[in-house]
Amino acid sequence: MKTLLLALGFCLLTSFAFADVTSDPVAIDLDDKGNIRVWVQYSTDGVEEVSQYPKIDGKSVYCSRFSKQSFLGMTKEEVEARIEKDHKAHRQTLIQKAFNEKTVKTINQMRIDYNRQANQDFMDSAIFPDIIGKKVTEKEATVALDTDGDGVNDKEILIKTDGSQSISPVSP
């Protein structure tokens, strides 16, 4: 009887355990638009997370995309930390997914519950009523580009809805 109760108690405790999510970078390449792709295999509690991407070396992988500009002025260690930050965010998303599958109230529902009243109070404040009826028309937009490939935007293109454009050096 003691053994049965001990076994049931152990099962109860382990059923509430959080998932362990692991990331394992398996390849790096460039996509057809020149972006740096880091291919990563993720697993939750040792079970591979299946993705829609083609497998690499028999592994189901996910892709993080970066550009040289993402790492401008960074050391090797800072680049690695930036990539790891992206992978950590995805690992945490997978933990939330596992949590949501095992709980009655999902993370999203918790956010909705916590934010509903706060957002209603803020919306009813004196700030929002003043924006109604203030029509704004935009005639042009400015887009910055790195035209010499050094990772720094050096040109600004002023574009208009009629298709016209003008190019100038980036203003400080």
GUTI-238704 format. One record per residue: residue in one letter; y, z, x of N, C-alpha, C, CB in turn. Coordinates in Angstrom, 3 decimals. Glycine has a CB too. Example, Ala and Ser with C-alpha at 12.3 -4.5 7.8 and 13.67 -1.06 7.14 Angstrom:
// GUTI-238704
> code n_yy n_zz n_xx ca_yy ca_zz ca_xx c_yy c_zz c_xx cb_yy cb_zz cb_xx
> A -5.690 7.800 13.190 -4.500 7.800 12.300 -3.300 7.800 13.200 -4.473 9.046 11.308
> S -2.250 7.080 12.850 -1.060 7.140 13.670 0.030 7.870 12.900 -0.598 5.725 14.084
This chain:
// GUTI-238704
> code n_yy n_zz n_xx ca_yy ca_zz ca_xx c_yy c_zz c_xx cb_yy cb_zz cb_xx
> M -1.198 0.000 0.822 0.000 0.000 0.000 1.263 0.000 0.867 -0.002 1.210 -0.936
> K 1.230 0.829 1.949 2.374 0.874 2.859 2.614 -0.492 3.474 2.153 1.921 3.961
> T 1.543 -1.156 3.850 1.648 -2.473 4.474 2.262 -3.476 3.510 0.271 -2.962 4.940
> L 1.850 -3.419 2.263 2.385 -4.325 1.253 3.877 -4.084 1.052 1.634 -4.154 -0.074
> L 4.276 -2.824 0.938 5.693 -2.506 0.775 6.501 -2.910 1.996 5.873 -1.022 0.505
> L 5.940 -2.696 3.172 6.608 -3.088 4.413 6.776 -4.607 4.473 5.811 -2.587 5.638
> A 5.738 -5.337 4.106 5.799 -6.800 4.098 6.821 -7.297 3.083 4.419 -7.393 3.789
> L 6.832 -6.712 1.891 7.813 -7.101 0.877 9.233 -6.787 1.339 7.521 -6.389 -0.451
> G 9.428 -5.638 1.949 10.741 -5.267 2.466 11.206 -6.237 3.537 10.710 -3.852 3.024
> F 10.296 -6.622 4.432 10.638 -7.583 5.478 11.021 -8.934 4.868 9.461 -7.754 6.455
> C 10.270 -9.389 3.896 10.576 -10.662 3.228 11.940 -10.602 2.557 9.492 -11.006 2.189
> L 12.246 -9.490 1.934 13.539 -9.335 1.276 14.672 -9.387 2.290 13.589 -8.021 0.497
> L 14.502 -8.708 3.407 15.540 -8.702 4.445 15.746 -10.092 5.028 15.177 -7.720 5.561
> T 14.669 -10.791 5.333 14.810 -12.099 5.967 15.308 -13.158 5.004 13.494 -12.533 6.554
> S 15.156 -12.962 3.714 15.639 -13.965 2.761 17.156 -14.009 2.715 15.090 -13.681 1.371
> F 17.824 -12.949 3.180 19.274 -12.921 3.179 19.861 -13.254 4.547 19.758 -11.568 2.730
> A 19.033 -13.655 5.488 19.513 -13.967 6.837 20.360 -15.233 6.817 18.329 -14.131 7.813
> F 21.348 -15.271 7.699 22.196 -16.453 7.819 21.511 -17.507 8.672 23.562 -16.086 8.418
> A 21.852 -18.746 8.421 21.260 -19.854 9.150 21.856 -19.944 10.550 21.467 -21.171 8.391
> D 21.001 -20.309 11.514 21.463 -20.622 12.857 21.604 -22.125 12.940 20.488 -20.075 13.955
> V 22.771 -22.586 13.379 23.014 -24.016 13.497 23.253 -24.341 14.968 24.226 -24.461 12.615
> T 22.562 -25.341 15.460 22.639 -25.740 16.863 23.141 -27.170 16.959 21.267 -25.599 17.555
> S 24.005 -27.411 17.954 24.449 -28.784 18.236 23.984 -29.168 19.629 26.006 -28.920 18.114
> D 23.569 -30.426 19.771 23.079 -30.935 21.051 23.625 -32.346 21.264 21.516 -30.928 21.100
> P 24.691 -32.502 22.082 25.216 -33.848 22.354 24.148 -34.701 23.038 26.492 -33.773 23.237
> V 23.947 -35.935 22.532 22.885 -36.779 23.087 23.397 -38.085 23.694 21.882 -37.093 22.014
> A 24.617 -38.530 23.359 25.119 -39.798 23.908 26.630 -39.888 23.718 24.418 -41.010 23.233
> I 27.257 -40.715 24.559 28.688 -41.012 24.462 28.841 -42.515 24.644 29.535 -40.208 25.535
> D 29.669 -43.152 23.776 29.956 -44.576 23.916 31.295 -44.892 23.273 28.835 -45.430 23.286
> L 31.620 -46.186 23.191 32.832 -46.652 22.512 32.440 -47.403 21.260 33.690 -47.549 23.441
> D 33.204 -47.225 20.164 32.938 -48.000 18.958 33.639 -49.352 19.051 33.400 -47.230 17.695
> D 33.511 -50.187 18.019 34.079 -51.532 18.053 35.605 -51.546 18.014 33.547 -52.330 16.902
> K 36.227 -50.396 17.732 37.690 -50.300 17.758 38.191 -49.618 19.024 38.189 -49.544 16.535
> G 37.280 -49.325 19.953 37.662 -48.728 21.222 37.738 -47.219 21.221 38.954 -49.260 21.633
> N 37.327 -46.572 20.133 37.335 -45.109 20.082 36.148 -44.544 20.854 37.305 -44.614 18.619
> I 36.350 -43.386 21.475 35.269 -42.692 22.168 34.415 -42.006 21.109 35.822 -41.658 23.221
> R 33.102 -42.246 21.148 32.195 -41.592 20.206 31.287 -40.634 20.969 31.354 -42.640 19.420
> V 31.187 -39.408 20.477 30.244 -38.437 21.010 29.187 -38.237 19.937 30.949 -37.075 21.406
> W 27.946 -38.588 20.266 26.837 -38.492 19.318 26.141 -37.147 19.509 25.829 -39.672 19.506
> V 25.947 -36.421 18.400 25.427 -35.056 18.456 24.311 -34.877 17.437 26.552 -34.032 18.206
> Q 23.237 -34.237 17.895 22.161 -33.854 16.981 22.423 -32.415 16.540 20.739 -33.998 17.662
> Y 22.333 -32.168 15.243 22.502 -30.823 14.692 21.190 -30.387 14.060 23.663 -30.777 13.649
> S 20.891 -29.110 14.178 19.725 -28.570 13.477 20.091 -27.217 12.893 18.496 -28.448 14.429
> T 19.519 -26.927 11.737 19.729 -25.651 11.056 18.390 -24.924 11.025 20.305 -25.855 9.602
> D 18.363 -23.741 11.620 17.132 -22.959 11.745 16.000 -23.805 12.321 16.722 -22.389 10.382
> G 16.328 -24.635 13.311 15.319 -25.449 13.986 14.946 -26.733 13.273 14.104 -24.649 14.178
> V 15.509 -26.970 12.092 15.201 -28.185 11.324 16.344 -29.179 11.507 14.983 -27.859 9.800
> E 16.015 -30.375 11.965 17.020 -31.406 12.231 17.805 -31.769 10.968 16.353 -32.657 12.806
> E 19.135 -31.827 11.103 19.991 -32.299 10.016 19.940 -33.830 10.027 21.476 -31.767 10.171
> V 19.579 -34.428 8.917 19.435 -35.883 8.825 20.794 -36.498 8.500 18.375 -36.278 7.745
> S 21.156 -37.550 9.237 22.433 -38.229 9.000 22.197 -39.680 8.611 23.332 -38.152 10.250
> Q 23.279 -40.365 8.223 23.184 -41.771 7.823 23.261 -42.715 9.017 24.287 -42.106 6.834
> Y 23.604 -42.190 10.201 23.716 -43.035 11.390 22.337 -43.417 11.913 24.517 -42.318 12.486
> P 22.263 -44.533 12.642 20.981 -44.893 13.267 20.580 -43.814 14.284 21.075 -46.295 13.962
> K 19.287 -43.577 14.398 18.797 -42.564 15.323 19.010 -43.014 16.770 17.307 -42.274 15.064
> I 19.199 -42.040 17.657 19.297 -42.287 19.098 18.149 -41.527 19.742 20.704 -41.838 19.691
> D 17.287 -42.249 20.460 16.108 -41.644 21.097 15.286 -40.826 20.099 16.539 -40.752 22.270
> G 15.181 -41.335 18.870 14.391 -40.681 17.841 15.059 -39.477 17.198 13.104 -40.263 18.413
> K 16.335 -39.228 17.544 17.037 -38.065 17.012 18.061 -38.500 15.977 17.719 -37.276 18.141
> S 18.133 -37.773 14.884 19.165 -38.005 13.877 20.466 -37.436 14.429 18.788 -37.350 12.488
> V 21.523 -38.243 14.422 22.768 -37.838 15.082 23.976 -38.014 14.168 22.971 -38.642 16.364
> Y 24.997 -37.248 14.484 26.315 -37.368 13.858 27.286 -37.789 14.944 26.768 -36.019 13.171
> C 28.439 -38.311 14.520 29.392 -38.884 15.460 30.750 -38.206 15.349 29.535 -40.381 15.224
> S 31.331 -37.848 16.505 32.723 -37.393 16.576 33.491 -38.490 17.298 32.862 -35.987 17.320
> R 34.656 -38.858 16.778 35.457 -39.917 17.402 36.726 -39.327 17.997 35.808 -41.020 16.376
> F 37.082 -39.840 19.175 38.275 -39.399 19.880 38.938 -40.613 20.508 37.935 -38.327 20.955
> S 40.193 -40.459 20.909 40.865 -41.478 21.711 41.398 -40.803 22.957 42.014 -42.183 20.912
> K 41.784 -41.617 23.922 42.362 -41.096 25.156 43.545 -40.184 24.837 42.802 -42.250 26.082
> Q 44.300 -40.538 23.803 45.465 -39.737 23.423 45.068 -38.338 22.966 46.244 -40.436 22.320
> S 43.855 -38.176 22.460 43.384 -36.857 22.039 43.334 -35.879 23.211 42.004 -36.970 21.395
> F 43.186 -36.419 24.412 42.973 -35.596 25.598 44.109 -35.704 26.608 41.680 -35.980 26.257
> L 45.230 -36.258 26.194 46.353 -36.490 27.097 46.788 -35.203 27.795 47.529 -37.090 26.331
> G 46.815 -35.237 29.122 47.278 -34.101 29.919 46.276 -32.970 30.043 48.527 -33.569 29.336
> M 45.050 -33.160 29.562 44.051 -32.095 29.606 43.209 -32.179 30.878 43.147 -32.163 28.372
> T 42.753 -31.023 31.333 41.789 -30.973 32.427 40.403 -31.260 31.863 41.825 -29.588 33.151
> K 39.418 -31.440 32.753 38.040 -31.675 32.322 37.563 -30.530 31.421 37.105 -31.826 33.548
> E 37.884 -29.292 31.811 37.469 -28.132 31.033 38.133 -28.116 29.659 37.797 -26.848 31.787
> E 39.399 -28.515 29.598 40.112 -28.558 28.320 39.558 -29.654 27.417 41.610 -28.779 28.552
> V 39.150 -30.792 28.011 38.534 -31.878 27.227 37.216 -31.382 26.634 38.296 -33.152 28.113
> E 36.410 -30.722 27.472 35.137 -30.192 26.985 35.358 -29.165 25.875 34.345 -29.558 28.138
> A 36.379 -28.312 26.040 36.683 -27.308 25.018 37.134 -27.968 23.716 37.766 -26.342 25.521
> R 37.897 -29.052 23.812 38.375 -29.774 22.611 37.202 -30.395 21.861 39.399 -30.877 23.002
> I 36.266 -30.989 22.606 35.082 -31.587 21.982 34.218 -30.490 21.359 34.261 -32.405 23.021
> E 34.049 -29.372 22.072 33.263 -28.253 21.544 33.900 -27.684 20.281 33.121 -27.149 22.603
> K 35.237 -27.666 20.222 35.932 -27.178 19.017 35.547 -28.036 17.809 37.481 -27.197 19.225
> D 35.454 -29.352 18.005 35.052 -30.258 16.932 33.609 -29.976 16.515 35.207 -31.730 17.377
> H 32.731 -29.793 17.492 31.327 -29.522 17.183 31.169 -28.170 16.479 30.482 -29.551 18.469
> K 31.951 -27.173 16.902 31.896 -25.860 16.253 32.305 -25.969 14.785 32.809 -24.853 16.988
> A 33.339 -26.759 14.515 33.784 -26.937 13.130 32.656 -27.518 12.279 35.026 -27.854 13.071
> H 31.908 -28.490 12.840 30.805 -29.084 12.069 29.658 -28.083 11.911 30.294 -30.376 12.757
> R 29.375 -27.305 12.961 28.330 -26.276 12.830 28.690 -25.294 11.722 28.132 -25.521 14.168
> Q 29.947 -24.890 11.658 30.372 -23.947 10.625 30.284 -24.568 9.233 31.800 -23.471 10.896
> T 30.559 -25.870 9.135 30.398 -26.571 7.861 28.933 -26.551 7.418 30.903 -28.025 7.976
> L 28.025 -26.751 8.371 26.601 -26.725 8.034 26.152 -25.317 7.623 25.764 -27.219 9.226
> I 26.732 -24.280 8.230 26.426 -22.908 7.822 26.906 -22.686 6.385 27.089 -21.877 8.791
> Q 28.103 -23.180 6.065 28.608 -23.056 4.695 27.701 -23.788 3.714 30.039 -23.603 4.596
> K 27.216 -24.969 4.132 26.309 -25.739 3.270 25.044 -24.924 2.987 25.942 -27.102 3.932
> A 24.472 -24.320 4.031 23.265 -23.501 3.852 23.566 -22.292 2.967 22.713 -23.035 5.223
> F 24.720 -21.675 3.162 25.130 -20.534 2.335 25.247 -20.950 0.873 26.473 -19.954 2.834
> N 25.938 -22.073 0.641 26.152 -22.552 -0.732 24.843 -22.843 -1.455 27.012 -23.805 -0.718
> E 23.819 -23.283 -0.704 22.525 -23.591 -1.318 21.770 -22.329 -1.720 21.675 -24.416 -0.362
> K 22.150 -21.176 -1.141 21.393 -19.949 -1.384 22.166 -18.891 -2.154 20.946 -19.375 -0.087
> T 23.336 -19.222 -2.652 24.149 -18.217 -3.334 24.566 -18.707 -4.714 25.389 -17.870 -2.498
> V 24.961 -17.788 -5.553 25.401 -18.133 -6.900 26.813 -18.713 -6.867 25.350 -16.899 -7.818
> K 27.695 -18.096 -6.077 29.093 -18.526 -6.008 29.341 -19.212 -4.664 30.062 -17.315 -6.199
> T 29.685 -20.498 -4.688 29.906 -21.255 -3.460 31.230 -20.855 -2.810 29.888 -22.764 -3.749
> I 31.387 -21.236 -1.560 32.637 -20.983 -0.840 33.797 -21.623 -1.598 32.563 -21.533 0.617
> N 33.604 -22.841 -2.088 34.666 -23.515 -2.822 35.052 -22.740 -4.085 34.232 -24.933 -3.187
> Q 34.073 -22.218 -4.799 34.379 -21.443 -6.001 35.124 -20.153 -5.650 33.088 -21.116 -6.765
> M 34.767 -19.543 -4.515 35.492 -18.354 -4.057 36.954 -18.692 -3.778 34.829 -17.769 -2.791
> R 37.187 -19.831 -3.128 38.565 -20.263 -2.848 39.340 -20.482 -4.146 38.566 -21.557 -2.005
> I 38.694 -21.142 -5.080 39.346 -21.399 -6.373 39.719 -20.080 -7.038 38.423 -22.230 -7.303
> D 38.786 -19.151 -7.066 39.049 -17.855 -7.704 40.202 -17.124 -7.025 37.791 -16.981 -7.674
> Y 40.205 -17.100 -5.698 41.241 -16.373 -4.972 42.606 -17.046 -5.072 40.850 -16.233 -3.520
> N 42.622 -18.373 -5.123 43.896 -19.096 -5.070 44.529 -19.380 -6.426 43.697 -20.381 -4.362
> R 43.754 -19.348 -7.476 44.260 -19.745 -8.792 45.527 -18.993 -9.188 43.193 -19.521 -9.841
> Q 45.486 -17.674 -9.180 46.645 -16.898 -9.614 47.800 -17.015 -8.625 46.262 -15.435 -9.794
> A 47.494 -16.986 -7.324 48.561 -17.093 -6.316 49.278 -18.432 -6.442 47.986 -16.930 -4.888
> N 48.528 -19.502 -6.647 49.154 -20.823 -6.783 49.948 -20.933 -8.085 48.086 -21.927 -6.728
> Q 49.444 -20.332 -9.145 50.176 -20.366 -10.420 51.504 -19.636 -10.287 49.334 -19.736 -11.553
> D 51.482 -18.449 -9.674 52.718 -17.686 -9.477 53.717 -18.473 -8.633 52.414 -16.334 -8.811
> F 53.225 -19.111 -7.561 54.108 -19.874 -6.687 54.672 -21.091 -7.417 53.360 -20.312 -5.422
> M 53.829 -21.771 -8.183 54.279 -22.949 -8.931 55.336 -22.575 -9.969 53.088 -23.632 -9.619
> D 55.219 -21.402 -10.565 56.173 -20.956 -11.573 57.473 -20.437 -10.965 55.549 -19.883 -12.424
> S 57.513 -20.305 -9.649 58.710 -19.762 -8.998 59.870 -20.746 -9.128 58.431 -19.451 -7.505
> A 61.015 -20.341 -8.667 62.231 -21.148 -8.779 62.202 -22.395 -7.898 63.434 -20.308 -8.422
> I 61.213 -22.527 -7.010 61.179 -23.664 -6.077 60.800 -24.967 -6.777 60.190 -23.386 -4.942
> F 59.727 -24.969 -7.510 59.195 -26.211 -8.055 59.995 -26.858 -9.182 57.850 -25.964 -8.535
> P 60.559 -26.125 -10.117 61.278 -26.799 -11.205 62.398 -27.724 -10.715 61.858 -25.768 -12.141
> D 62.993 -27.449 -9.570 64.097 -28.263 -9.063 63.664 -29.623 -8.524 64.812 -27.515 -7.986
> I 62.367 -29.837 -8.258 61.957 -31.133 -7.706 61.714 -32.173 -8.793 60.700 -30.968 -6.870
> I 61.520 -31.753 -10.013 61.274 -32.685 -11.110 62.538 -33.508 -11.353 60.844 -31.927 -12.406
> G 62.354 -34.823 -11.412 63.472 -35.720 -11.689 64.229 -36.195 -10.451 64.421 -35.045 -12.602
> K 63.826 -35.774 -9.258 64.502 -36.212 -8.026 63.752 -37.414 -7.457 64.574 -35.049 -6.970
> K 64.170 -38.595 -7.887 63.539 -39.833 -7.468 63.990 -40.188 -6.052 63.871 -40.976 -8.451
> V 63.049 -40.586 -5.192 63.344 -40.963 -3.812 62.732 -42.330 -3.548 62.801 -39.901 -2.801
> T 63.490 -43.214 -2.920 63.010 -44.545 -2.568 63.000 -44.683 -1.056 63.886 -45.648 -3.217
> E 61.894 -45.139 -0.531 61.750 -45.350 0.911 61.740 -46.858 1.151 60.436 -44.667 1.474
> K 62.543 -47.335 2.091 62.649 -48.771 2.345 61.966 -49.217 3.617 64.077 -49.167 2.399
> E 61.691 -48.258 4.535 61.097 -48.628 5.813 60.306 -47.454 6.373 62.182 -49.076 6.813
> A 59.434 -47.768 7.343 58.639 -46.745 8.027 58.606 -47.074 9.511 57.189 -46.661 7.440
> T 58.468 -46.046 10.328 58.376 -46.225 11.771 56.974 -45.835 12.222 59.457 -45.383 12.513
> V 56.368 -46.710 13.026 55.038 -46.477 13.562 55.130 -46.498 15.074 54.020 -47.534 13.044
> A 54.595 -45.469 15.744 54.611 -45.412 17.204 53.294 -45.955 17.748 54.853 -43.960 17.701
> L 53.369 -46.723 18.844 52.174 -47.317 19.448 52.166 -47.122 20.959 52.091 -48.808 19.112
> D 50.967 -47.038 21.525 50.773 -47.046 22.974 50.404 -48.480 23.335 49.653 -46.004 23.442
> T 51.369 -49.250 23.844 51.119 -50.667 24.108 50.636 -50.946 25.528 52.367 -51.454 23.849
> D 50.780 -49.972 26.452 50.340 -50.225 27.820 49.088 -49.444 28.204 51.447 -49.892 28.774
> G 48.477 -48.727 27.239 47.199 -48.069 27.465 47.237 -46.831 28.332 46.284 -49.015 28.061
> D 48.416 -46.226 28.521 48.490 -45.029 29.373 48.358 -43.729 28.581 49.801 -45.021 30.135
> G 48.103 -43.823 27.265 47.919 -42.638 26.447 49.202 -42.081 25.870 47.253 -41.592 27.240
> V 50.345 -42.730 26.152 51.640 -42.262 25.661 52.249 -43.347 24.779 52.597 -41.899 26.843
> N 52.706 -42.980 23.582 53.359 -43.955 22.715 54.655 -44.412 23.370 53.632 -43.357 21.305
> D 54.763 -45.738 23.576 55.942 -46.263 24.267 56.756 -47.244 23.432 55.522 -46.932 25.536
> K 56.275 -47.636 22.279 56.996 -48.553 21.389 57.027 -47.988 19.980 56.344 -49.955 21.390
> E 58.110 -48.260 19.285 58.226 -47.940 17.866 58.400 -49.241 17.108 59.416 -46.961 17.591
> I 57.662 -49.381 16.029 57.788 -50.566 15.191 58.370 -50.114 13.861 56.405 -51.298 14.998
> L 59.516 -50.642 13.509 60.150 -50.384 12.223 59.635 -51.450 11.274 61.729 -50.398 12.322
> I 58.915 -51.040 10.242 58.314 -51.999 9.312 58.913 -51.814 7.928 56.775 -51.835 9.262
> K 58.927 -52.919 7.164 59.469 -52.890 5.797 58.460 -53.514 4.842 60.835 -53.642 5.718
> T 58.596 -53.196 3.577 57.661 -53.704 2.576 57.738 -55.217 2.406 57.920 -53.036 1.252
> D 58.824 -55.840 2.863 58.928 -57.303 2.752 58.198 -58.013 3.893 60.401 -57.729 2.737
> G 57.544 -57.237 4.784 56.806 -57.822 5.893 57.586 -57.939 7.174 56.324 -59.147 5.515
> S 58.880 -57.609 7.146 59.689 -57.723 8.373 59.430 -56.506 9.275 61.219 -57.836 8.025
> Q 59.717 -56.705 10.565 59.500 -55.650 11.551 60.487 -55.795 12.698 58.055 -55.685 12.079
> S 60.723 -54.699 13.396 61.477 -54.755 14.643 60.849 -53.756 15.590 63.000 -54.454 14.421
> I 60.730 -54.165 16.860 60.067 -53.357 17.868 61.114 -52.871 18.868 58.938 -54.161 18.580
> S 61.017 -51.592 19.225 61.943 -51.035 20.217 61.214 -49.965 21.025 63.219 -50.440 19.529
> P 61.764 -49.617 22.205 61.146 -48.542 22.983 61.213 -47.224 22.200 61.848 -48.393 24.364
> V 60.271 -46.329 22.469 60.255 -45.023 21.807 61.517 -44.270 22.192 58.981 -44.205 22.190
> S 62.180 -43.729 21.192 63.386 -42.938 21.464 62.963 -41.484 21.723 64.410 -43.026 20.261
> P 63.618 -40.836 22.696 63.209 -39.464 23.049 63.448 -38.466 21.951 63.932 -39.011 24.272
